[in-house]
Amino acid sequence: MASILILIGLLLVVIGVIVKWAPGLLSWFGQLPGDIHIQTARGELFIPFTSMILTSIAISLILNFFKR
């Protein structure tokens, strides 16, 4: 369990560095086909279906890889 938490922490650090110094690398995330973005005069609604499915698949693959 401790090794999984360490890996998650390292992954978050890497993502943070990428977002800080190279924001263009992740500009596609949240703008995929299937992500719903509705904007009206009263407000804005954003539901990232496709982005969250890809995130879930990636996390599942990473955890299954380290679980074995």
C-alpha positions as CSV (number, residue, x, y, z in Angstrom):
1,M,0.0,0.0,0.0
2,A,2.8,2.4,0.8
3,S,4.5,1.9,-2.5
4,I,1.2,2.7,-4.3
5,L,0.9,5.9,-2.4
6,I,4.5,6.9,-3.2
7,L,3.9,6.2,-6.9
8,I,0.7,8.3,-6.8
9,G,2.6,11.1,-5.2
10,L,5.4,11.0,-7.7
11,L,2.8,10.9,-10.6
12,L,1.1,14.0,-9.1
13,V,4.5,15.8,-8.9
14,V,5.3,15.0,-12.5
15,I,1.8,16.2,-13.6
16,G,2.3,19.3,-11.6
17,V,5.7,20.0,-13.2
18,I,4.2,19.5,-16.7
19,V,1.3,21.8,-16.0
20,K,3.6,24.5,-14.6
21,W,6.3,24.6,-17.2
22,A,4.6,23.1,-20.3
23,P,0.9,23.8,-20.2
24,G,0.4,23.2,-23.9
25,L,1.1,19.5,-23.5
26,L,-2.2,18.9,-21.7
27,S,-4.3,21.5,-23.5
28,W,-6.2,18.8,-25.3
29,F,-7.4,17.3,-22.0
30,G,-11.0,18.4,-21.4
31,Q,-11.7,19.2,-25.0
32,L,-12.1,15.7,-26.3
33,P,-15.2,14.5,-28.3
34,G,-17.7,13.5,-25.8
35,D,-16.9,16.2,-23.2
36,I,-20.0,18.3,-22.7
37,H,-19.6,22.0,-22.4
38,I,-22.8,24.1,-22.3
39,Q,-22.5,27.9,-21.9
40,T,-25.6,30.1,-21.4
41,A,-26.2,33.6,-20.2
42,R,-27.0,32.3,-16.7
43,G,-23.9,30.1,-16.3
44,E,-21.7,27.4,-17.6
45,L,-21.8,23.6,-17.3
46,F,-18.8,21.3,-18.1
47,I,-19.0,17.5,-17.9
48,P,-15.8,15.8,-19.0
49,F,-17.2,12.3,-19.8
50,T,-14.5,11.2,-22.3
51,S,-11.6,12.7,-20.3
52,M,-12.6,11.0,-17.1
53,I,-13.1,7.6,-18.9
54,L,-9.5,7.9,-20.3
55,T,-8.3,8.9,-16.8
56,S,-10.0,5.9,-15.2
57,I,-8.5,3.5,-17.8
58,A,-5.0,4.9,-17.3
59,I,-5.3,4.7,-13.5
60,S,-6.6,1.2,-13.7
61,L,-3.8,0.1,-16.0
62,I,-1.2,1.6,-13.8
63,L,-2.6,0.1,-10.6
64,N,-2.9,-3.3,-12.2
65,F,0.6,-3.1,-13.5
66,F,2.0,-2.4,-10.0
67,K,-0.3,-4.9,-8.3
68,R,1.2,-7.9,-9.9
